[in-house]
Amino acid sequence: MIRVNHLTKKYGATVALDNVSFSVSKGQIAGFLGPNGAGKSTAMNIITGYLSSTSGTVSIDGCDILEQPTEAKKKLGYLPEVPPLYPDMTVNEYLGFIYELKGATQKKEAHFNEICELTGITAVRGRLIKNLSKGYRQRVGIAQTLVGNPPVLILDEPTVGLDPKQIIEVRNLIKKLGRKHTVILSSHILSEVQAICDRIIVLNNGKLVADSTAESLSDKLTDGNSLILKAVGSAGEVQSILNSVKTVKRCSKISEQDGTVEFSVSVSSAGNARSDIFFAFAAKKLPLIEIRRRDYSLEDIFMSLVDNKDKK
Amino acid sequence: MKAIYKRELWACFRSPIGYLFCAIYLFFSGMYFNSVLSVGQSSEFPQIYYGMLNIVLLMLPLLTMRLFSEERKYKTDQILLTSPVNITPLVLGKFLASLTIYTGCTLFTLIYAVVFSFFTSPSWALIIGNIFGAILFGAAFIGVGMFISSMTESQFVAGMGSFSIATIFIILDVIPLVTDNELVVALVNNVSFVGRYKPFTSGILDVSSIVFFVSIAASFIFLTVRVLEKRRWS
């Protein structure tokens, strides 16, 4: 549905996007993930034809965004970082304007009713946009992308600035939209992308760092062979006990305070290792306070992806 | 184009700017009409339009300053440029909306002519020729103002920019009065908007003036399209 080939964008000497290629197939929800300034918005602006690339091509459902801009743009609904709203219009007037601008052909009233129902803005349809709260404005922004029922939706940070309740509502809304549309959304919140998207495309410094399904990323999240261990005693004592346990491959001290030490331990197989460690400490009469599995946060994985790529 | 045109007209009258523009125009044209009535000669009637030119130059920035700078400020240019509309109709829509408001005001002065006709028989051809000239004159300067508006995010800067250019045009017309240098006088008369309008006051449909105004408007519409295009490629 969306095909991006060797996209490069330079602003003078600054490279905002560096040879990025990916494609998103029909009905997928793909998430752009990356720290601020990674090139997410630039990529979206190029895909929607707002900016042009220095080199590389973008095609939407077979239409090149530069060669056949009108056809390609007809298939797109775009919510930029700042919702493009006219504050002096009411929601109804605004949707009416977008309807005419896009040359939509659906029955207007029924179409608007459906969109407003879906985005939950029916109650504010008669109000001026400047008087709406941030959450409602964002929803009007999303409603605007749905006018004309385009098959592809591009949403740039759709949940930024919303309160936690609204974030959940918007996420559910996007999931709902994903059933009928192909969606690309961007975010710097990893859990959000994981919650909504089938595909995760990680960008950093304008480069594509990872492109995988949400599942394969989350597989990396739980690693049974890494443990965090807390015991009463000195670092030296704990270290020597750990070294004596066969199933422990590596260990390193994380912190030491008030007579307790915390160690990060990697073991060969998680099941037996825990009891081995427990009995080894019991034999030396050192109380173990805590053994837990080390959970990698999405942030950890993300940082390791980003760091690895930087080193290369 | 129609959507943009409608939205532009509508936006002008949702804010006070449209009303302000019409009020100022009608106030000054009314004043000129009053003075024409005091003189009382039908041949003086087109003086209304000639006298209004400098005021129109100073007023048009009110209409043009927000055209594109406001879109950039609210980031709504993103929705316009990613919608399935080419840039040229988009620019034309905005241009025509401003021209419509200005033309509306200008045509309103026909009421004066009707009032005038109760007392004497005005030369209708002369009046219509003048209105035609005044519309062309406005179209050219709306083009200039729109172009300036497309270059900045701030309405104030756009307004002041067009205002300054208007002032330069007005000052330009003073030069022939203070110099005898034929070359300078000829040059100024050829580039001055007001100078180019002069043939209309005497009832001449001067082709070179018509071409001048139309080509100025067309060039600045073209340049505005280029500015918007350029932003994509920068």
Chai-1 contact restraints between the chains, C-beta under 6 A:
chainA,res_idxA,chainB,res_idxB,connection_type,confidence,min_distance_angstrom,max_distance_angstrom,comment,restraint_id
A,T48,B,T82,contact,1.0,0.0,6.0,A-B,restraint_1
A,G49,B,T82,contact,1.0,0.0,6.0,A-B,restraint_2
A,Y50,B,Q78,contact,1.0,0.0,6.0,A-B,restraint_3
A,Y50,B,L81,contact,1.0,0.0,6.0,A-B,restraint_4
A,Y50,B,T82,contact,1.0,0.0,6.0,A-B,restraint_5
A,L51,B,R232,contact,1.0,0.0,6.0,A-B,restraint_6
A,S52,B,R232,contact,1.0,0.0,6.0,A-B,restraint_7
A,S52,B,W233,contact,1.0,0.0,6.0,A-B,restraint_8
A,T70,B,P84,contact,1.0,0.0,6.0,A-B,restraint_9
A,K73,B,P84,contact,1.0,0.0,6.0,A-B,restraint_10
A,K74,B,P84,contact,1.0,0.0,6.0,A-B,restraint_11
A,Y78,B,T82,contact,1.0,0.0,6.0,A-B,restraint_12
A,P80,B,Q78,contact,1.0,0.0,6.0,A-B,restraint_13
A,V82,B,K75,contact,1.0,0.0,6.0,A-B,restraint_14
A,P84,B,K75,contact,1.0,0.0,6.0,A-B,restraint_15
A,P84,B,T76,contact,1.0,0.0,6.0,A-B,restraint_16
A,P84,B,Q78,contact,1.0,0.0,6.0,A-B,restraint_17
A,P84,B,I79,contact,1.0,0.0,6.0,A-B,restraint_18
A,D88,B,R14,contact,1.0,0.0,6.0,A-B,restraint_19
A,F97,B,R7,contact,1.0,0.0,6.0,A-B,restraint_20
A,E100,B,A3,contact,1.0,0.0,6.0,A-B,restraint_21
A,L101,B,A3,contact,1.0,0.0,6.0,A-B,restraint_22
A,L101,B,S83,contact,1.0,0.0,6.0,A-B,restraint_23
A,K102,B,S83,contact,1.0,0.0,6.0,A-B,restraint_24
